[in-house]
Amino acid sequence: MIEEGVIINICSQAAFMITRPQHELAYHAAKGGLIMLTKALTAEWTKYNIRVNAIAPEYMHTEKLHKSLIEKNPEIVEFWKK
């Protein structure tokens, strides 16, 4: 990794904003921590020519999201629309 290493952390918009009305305290804390880990590793490992980045996608309509959240909690979808 020292010659041309690349690390890409998969984060979430939950690192930057609170997703409401779900209660996801641990998820927000973990994703926020991942952003800081990415920044710290970047600061420390740049000298070794290792790039460390994070991507933070928003909700993606997947089958899992649909079955686990949208079908079980239609009121959340209405909250988001407002």
C-alpha positions as CSV (number, residue, x, y, z in Angstrom):
1,M,0.0,0.0,0.0
2,I,2.8,2.4,0.7
3,E,3.7,3.0,-3.0
4,E,0.2,3.6,-4.4
5,G,-2.4,2.7,-1.7
6,V,-6.0,3.8,-1.9
7,I,-8.6,3.3,0.8
8,I,-12.2,4.3,0.2
9,N,-14.5,4.3,3.2
10,I,-18.2,3.9,2.6
11,C,-20.0,6.5,4.7
12,S,-23.5,8.0,4.6
13,Q,-25.2,11.4,4.6
14,A,-26.1,10.4,8.2
15,A,-22.5,11.5,9.0
16,F,-23.5,15.1,8.2
17,M,-27.2,15.4,9.1
18,I,-29.8,13.7,11.3
19,T,-32.2,11.5,9.4
20,R,-35.6,12.0,10.8
21,P,-37.9,10.7,12.0
22,Q,-35.9,7.4,12.4
23,H,-34.0,7.1,15.6
24,E,-30.5,6.0,14.6
25,L,-28.1,7.4,17.2
26,A,-25.5,4.6,16.9
27,Y,-25.6,4.8,13.1
28,H,-25.0,8.6,13.1
29,A,-22.2,8.3,15.6
30,A,-20.5,5.5,13.6
31,K,-20.7,7.3,10.3
32,G,-19.5,10.6,11.9
33,G,-16.6,8.7,13.4
34,L,-15.8,7.2,10.0
35,I,-15.5,10.7,8.5
36,M,-13.0,11.7,11.2
37,L,-11.1,8.4,10.8
38,T,-10.8,9.2,7.1
39,K,-9.5,12.7,7.8
40,A,-7.0,11.4,10.4
41,L,-5.7,8.6,8.2
42,T,-5.4,11.1,5.3
43,A,-3.3,13.4,7.5
44,E,-1.1,10.6,8.8
45,W,-0.7,8.5,5.7
46,T,-0.2,11.1,3.0
47,K,3.5,11.0,3.6
48,Y,3.4,7.3,2.5
49,N,1.5,8.2,-0.7
50,I,-1.6,6.4,0.5
51,R,-4.9,8.2,-0.4
52,V,-7.8,7.8,2.0
53,N,-11.3,9.0,0.9
54,A,-14.9,8.5,1.9
55,I,-18.0,8.5,-0.2
56,A,-21.3,9.4,1.4
57,P,-24.3,8.5,-0.7
58,E,-27.9,9.5,0.2
59,Y,-30.8,7.0,0.3
60,M,-30.8,4.6,-2.6
61,H,-34.1,3.0,-3.3
62,T,-33.2,-0.7,-3.0
63,E,-35.3,-3.7,-2.4
64,K,-33.9,-3.9,1.1
65,L,-34.8,-0.3,1.9
66,H,-38.2,-0.8,0.5
67,K,-39.0,-3.9,2.5
68,S,-37.3,-2.9,5.7
69,L,-38.4,0.7,5.9
70,I,-40.9,1.9,3.3
71,E,-43.4,-1.0,3.5
72,K,-43.3,-1.1,7.3
73,N,-43.3,2.6,7.9
74,P,-45.3,4.5,5.2
75,E,-45.5,7.5,7.6
76,I,-41.8,8.0,7.3
77,V,-42.1,8.4,3.5
78,E,-44.8,11.0,4.0
79,F,-42.6,12.8,6.5
80,W,-39.7,12.9,4.0
81,K,-42.1,14.2,1.3
82,K,-43.1,17.1,3.5
